[in-house]
Amino acid sequence: MSLPGKMLLIDDDLAFCQVLARLLQRRGITVQARHDAASALAALEDFAAEGIVLDLKLGADNGLLLIRDLLARRPQARIVLATGYASIATAVDAMRRGAWNYLPKPFDIDALTQAFESAPETPPPEPPSDPPSLRRQGWEHMQRVLAECGGNVSAAARVLGVDRRTLQRRLAKRPVRERPG
């Protein structure tokens, strides 16, 4: 499979959408672009997108939180989460939520084609039989909240109910290592 025949671009960067849409249209792909979550979900009512390029940060909206709603409307669509704020935690979270693949920005059309052609070689890890420690779970929770706040430390600190500097200090530390049993 190459690129899908119909693609929905969801990104709040208008220039990025215009350039990517032009590149895709030159390859014969029907493209629609939306710049926020509400209009993207509404577009799927009439536009049968086979592929979706979704930005992690959509202004006030969060691309990670949008994945499930998009798949509820178009379950067969392949979603590639594209972001300029790439991290392993975000990639794993996107895959767990149902994204087909993950692509750090900037990318070229060949990288996008490859992202739609095959799923990542390493699927998200299965949950371990031994649950992680409470300290590890706390660190992972901070990472998830930070991702849901689009990388905004101040907003994540408000959600978590801690001081911004405290959260920055905790995030600067490496994740808690598990001791072998």
Stockholm file with secondary structure:
# STOCKHOLM 1.0

chainA/1-181         MSLPGKMLLIDDDLAFCQVLARLLQRRGITVQARHDAASALAALEDFAAEGIVLDLKLGADNGLLLIRDLLARRPQARIVLATGYASIATAVDAMRRGAWNYLPKPFDIDALTQAFESAPETPPPEPPSDPPSLRRQGWEHMQRVLAECGGNVSAAARVLGVDRRTLQRRLAKRPVRERPG
#=GR chainA/1-181 SS CCSCSEEEEECSCHHHHHHHHHHHHHTTCEEEEESSHHHHHHHTTTCCCSEEEEESEETTEEHHHHHHHHHHHCTTCEEEEEESSCCHHHHHHHHHHTCSEEEESSCCHHHHHHHHHSCCSSCCCCCCSSCCCHHHHHHHHHHHHHHHTTTCHHHHHHHHTSCHHHHHHHHHSCCCCCCCC
#=GC SS_cons         CCSCSEEEEECSCHHHHHHHHHHHHHTTCEEEEESSHHHHHHHTTTCCCSEEEEESEETTEEHHHHHHHHHHHCTTCEEEEEESSCCHHHHHHHHHHTCSEEEESSCCHHHHHHHHHSCCSSCCCCCCSSCCCHHHHHHHHHHHHHHHTTTCHHHHHHHHTSCHHHHHHHHHSCCCCCCCC
//
